Amino acid sequence: MLTCLIKDTTGHDCPGCGTQRAFFKLIEGELLESFFLQPGLIPFIFLILFTPFHLKFMFKNGSKIILFLFIFSTSLTMINFAFKLITI
């Protein structure tokens, strides 16, 4: 796995730390473990999968769904990051 440059430099986790491990846990089918490692990953994957379909078929509320998924995944990532800073 790739190492985090921010963690190597500062010794502290960045907001994206744990994403690789969470992705591999998701591929292995361990959904709950993936969520605990990086809660924003699953909505982000939905965002990445939904966006091309919206661009192709122009769903009525597609832009609102994309905006919601973006805000939701970013919020989960930042909450997870703040929780890591507080507990460590």
Phi, psi and omega in degrees: 000154178285146177268154180273121180296321180294317180293322177295323183282311187261337184087001180246149177293147172265172180299334182267358181299134181099354183292318179297312179298320180295321179295317179292324175296323178295318177297323179285353178092007180268080187295315182293317178297320177298317180297320181290330178286316181207093186295337182278355184291316185295312176295329178294321177296318175300320178298313181296323180283325183283324186304311179297326178294321177294320179295327180281314188255352178049066177300151185302311181251025184298320181293326178291322178295317179297315179298316179299313180298322179295311181295319181295313181292321177294318179297316178298320179295316181291323176296317177298318179296315179296320178297318178297320180294323182287319187275342183263000000 
